[in-house]
Amino acid sequence: MTTRHPSTFLNPDWIKLIRSEAGLAEKKGTLTEAQLELIYQEGWFNLFAPKKTSNAEISLPDALHLEEALSWADGSLGWTVTLCGGAGWFGGFLDPELTDILFSKRTVCLGGSGAPTGTATKTQNGYRISGRWKYATGADHLTHFTANCIIKNGDGTVLEENGETLILPFVFEKEEVSLIKDWNTIGLIATASHSFEIHDLFVPSNRSFKIAAEALKVPRPIYQYPFLQFAEVTLAVNISGMALHFVDCAGEIFSQKAAGNQLKDLRQKLLTEKLSEAENKLSKARSHFYKIVNESWNMVMQNSTLPGHILEQISLRSRNLAAISHEAVTTLYPLCGLAAASPSSEINRVWRDIHTASQHSLLTFP
């Protein structure tokens, strides 16, 4: 079964706007006002946030097709929507009163860090927070920051029943954090994934939450999908979306070379074969990936707990999709000529974006 190209999941006017603003966004180091307005208009930052009715919530397969399509349109925008939308998923585990307040505004956007590089010391009515966290995607336009903290009680570290250090995520208002503009990479520049810090801030207890079945506040299918696999599949489609964009750009370059009679027959044959091989491998990997996603989602919709072998297949196929995507780009890049090496070209921006995204450790290690 062939999986549809990402272009078929987006309104052509959206694609035109996103791509026409991509160069400016990279120069500014953050998404443009026009791009953000489209995101707010379509509610993409709140893709997984709790809705008033279950009928208004998006299915996981549909969300993945959208995220892949947005990353195909532009890596920085797709990555930002995915990471911020993923943070919105936490709404299923937050205190309901806090959730109602957080997601009442059209421009609400959550994001932050999963690294436990902060501490939360227990007080009578809440916690005192201190710490510094890296890589908060979309930091420039986040309305709320999320961060993991090691829980302390006085000078001692609180332990879970199994003896491990207790780590809980918290939610902070943007006015409560200090932004450190230190995002400096070769790609995904417009994600504005800056660091942030907090010094001895008191927050009430309802600002903390726990991602666990027993802590679920909104018992709907999207929040019953295991968090690790949820993170894996959403990142995987970002990588594949960028790779498909690169393949499209490479195809255009190869066509231009052929039309300009720049290639001898043997070279033309090589380019055609390599392009076709990359397209076929990506198509196969995407089909296998979406097949297991659909299977697992149907099980969750039927209130079934995902068995271990299904969880392993989701993780495996997510990593395989990321690996095949990297391989396609790596294979085609040397065949594209100097146009691919120019920082101002579209194909170079895509190349830089996917190589920056590939540094995320989640899909790198077994």
N, C-alpha and C positions, 0 to 999 in steps of 0.2 A: 504494500500500500504506500502510495506517494503522499507525503505531507506537503500541504500547500505552502507556497513561497510566502514569506512574511509580508510582502507588499500587498497581498490580498486581504490582510486583516486591518488595514488602515485606510482612512479616507485620503484620496490623493491630495486634497488641499492641506491636510495635516502634514503629509510627507514633504510637500513643497515648503511649508512654513518652517518645519523643523530643520530641514537641510539648508534653507536659505539663511538661517540664523546661526548655523553651527560654527562657521568661521568666526563670526563676531563673538559668540559665546566663548570660544577658545581664547581670543584676544583679551576678553574681559576677565577670564578665569572663573566664570559663573554663567549659569543659564540666563538667557536674555528675558526681558519683560514679556516679549511676544511668546516665547516658548513657555514661560511660567503661566501666562494667561490661558494658553491652550490646556495645560495640565490642570489648572484649577477648574476650567470650564468642563473638562471631561472627568474630573474627580480621580485622576490617576494616582495622586499621592495617598488617597484613601481607598485604594483598590481592595484592600483586605480589612479595612476598618469595619467594626460592627454596624450593621444596618438595622433600621427599625423593623423590617420584615425580612424573613429568610429569602423570599422571592427576589429581593433587591441585591442579594449577594452574588458575586461572580463565582463560577466554578473554577477549580484549580486549572484544568486543561485550558479553558478559555483565557484565564489570566496569563498563563505561560505563553500562549500564542501572541497575546498582546505585548507582553514584555519582550519577547523575541523580536517582534515587529518594530517596537520602539528602538531597540538596540540596533536593528538593521538600519533604521532611519538615521540614527546618530548614537554613537556609543555613550557619550557623556549623558545625554538625556535619558537613554534607556537605563543606564546604570543607576542614575539618581532616582528615577521612578521606582526601580526595583528595590533598592535599599531603603528608600523612605516608605514605600508601600509595605515592605516587609516589617518595618518598625510599627506601622499602623496595625499589623496583625496582632501585636501585643495587646490591642484593645480588648481582645477576647479574654484576657486574664487580669485586666485592671479592675479596680473598684468601680462598679457601675455608675456611681455618682460622678466620679472623676472622668469616666469615659464620656458621659453626656456633656460635660463641660468641654473636654478636649476637642471633640469632633463636632462641635456646634458651629464652628466657623468654616467658611468656604476655603480659606487659605491655610488651614491647619496642615502641618507637615512635621512628622516625627522622624528622628534619625539619631544616630550616636555610635556607640562602640560596645562591642561584646567583650573586650579585654577587661579583666578585673584589676584595673590599675588605680582603684580608689578605695577608700574605707568609709564605712557607715557605722558610727558608734551609737549604740542604743542610748536613748534618754527615756524619760518618763512617758513622753507623748509622741516620740518619733525617733529621728536619727540626726546626727550631725555628720555632714558629708565633707570629705576633702579628697582631692585626687586630680589627676590629669589623664586625659584619654586622647588617643590618636584616631585619625581617619573617620571623622563624622561626615559622611557623604551628604552633600547639600547644605553644609553648615551655614552658608550665607542666607538661606531662606527657611531654615528650620524654625518652627514656632515652639517646639519642645525637643529637648535632648534626652536620650536614654543612655544609661551607663551602668555597668556592673560594678558592684562594690563588695569587698570583703567585710563581713559583719563582725563588729567588735563589741565587746561588753567590758567597759573600762579599758584596761590595758591588754586584756586577753582576747583571743580570737574565738568566735563561736564555732562550734563543730556540729555537723549533722550527725544523725544516728549511726551512720557508717564510719564515723571518724574523720570524714573529709571536711575541709574548710567550707563554711556556709557562705555562699555567694548569692546575692540577690540583685536584680536589676531595679533601677529607680527611674522616675520621670522628673525632669526639671523644666521650668519655664526658661525661655531664652534669656530673660533679664537676670536670671540667677547664675548664669555661666559667663566666663570670660573666654572669648574666642581668640585663638592663636593662629594667625594666618600663615601656616607653614606648609601648605600643600604645594609641592614642587616636583612634578614628575614629567616624563616625556609624553604621557597620554592621559586620557580622561581628565584633561585639565579643567574643563567646565563643570566637573562634579563638585569643585570647591570643597574637597574632603579635608578640611582643616581640623586641628586639634582644639580641645577646649579644657578648661580647668575650673575647679571649685575650691574655695577655701573656707572651711568651717561654717558651712551653711546648714541651718536647721530646716528639716522638712517633716511634715506629719507622716504617720505610719502608712497612710493610704497611698503614698507616692511610691511604695515598693510593691512588687508583685512577684509571682513565681510561675514559671512555665512548666506546668505539670498537670496531668489529667485531673487530680483532685483539687487543683486550684482554678480550674476553668470556670469562668463566670458567664460565658455565652456558649451553651452547648449546641453548637452548630458544626456541620462537617468540616468547614475550612479550618477550624481551631482544633479539630481532633486529628488532623493530619500531623504526623510526627514532625517536630520542629527541625531536627537535623535534616531530614529528607526534604522538607519544605525549603530550607535554605539551599540545599544542593541543587534542586531542580530549578529554582529561580535564578541562581547564578549561572547554571549551565546554559540556559536559553539566552542569556546575555552574551556569552561567548559565541554561541552559534549564530546569533543575530549579526554580530560584528563580522564574523567569518563570511557569512553570506553576502554582506555588503562588500567585503574585500573581493570576493569571487566575482561579483557583478562588475566592480571597477576594473579588475584584471581582464575580464571578458571584453570590456569596452576598449581597453588599450590594445588587446590582441586584434580586435576588429579593425582598429585604426591603422595598425601596422600592416595588416593584410590589404586594406583598401588603398594604402599608399605605396603598395608594391615594395615594401621595405624588407620583405622576407623571401628567402629561397624556399622551395617546396619542402625540403626536409625540416627546416625550422618552423614553417607554418604547421606542418604535421605534428611536430613536437608540442607546440603551444596548444593546438586543438586537443591532443591526447591528454596533456596534463590538466587542462581546464575541465575536460569531460570527466577525468578520473577524480578530480577534487569534488566536482558537483555530485557525482555518483556516491562517493564515500560519505559526503555530508548528508545526502538524501537518505541513505541507508541508516546512518547513525541517528538521524532525527526520527525516522520511522520507528526504530527500536525504542528510542527514548519515549516518544509519545504513546507508544503501545503500553509500556509498563506504567506510565503516569495515568492513562485512562483506566487501566485495570485496577490500579490501587485506589484511584478516586471512586470508582464504582463500589469497591468494597467498603470504603469509608462512608459513602452515601447510604449503604445498607447496614450501617452501624456495626460493621465487622472490624475487629482489631487486625491490623496488618501483621501477618506472620513474618518471622525472621527472614525467610528466603525472599519474600517480596521486598522487604526493606533493603536487603543486600543487592537485589537487582536494581532498585531505584538508584542507590549509590553508585553501583557499577556503571550503569548506563549514563548517568550524569557525568561521571568522569570520562567515560568513553566519548561522549559527545564533545566535551571540552578538548580532549586530546586530538580527536579527528579534526576539529575546527582549527586548532593550532597547526596541525600538520598541513592542512590545506593552504593556510596563509604562508607557512614557511616554504612550501614547495613552489608556490606561484610567485612569491616576491622577487626572486632573482631573475625571473623571466619578464618582468614588467618594465625594465629599463630605468633610466634616471628619473623618470616622472614619479616613480614610487619613492624615490629618495628625497624629493623636494618637500620640505616642511609645510609649504603652502598648498600642496595638492591634497585633494580629497582622499585619495588612496593612501597617502602617507599618514594622514590623520587617523584613518581607520586602522592602519598597521600599528601606529603608536598606541591607540586606544586598547586594542586587543592584547598587546604585549604588556600593557600596564595592568589590565584586568587579570591576566594570567598569573600575576604575582599573589593573588588571593590564595591563601593556603588551603581553603576548604576543598577544592577540587584537584589539588596537586598531590596530596599524600593519600595513601590507602586508608 
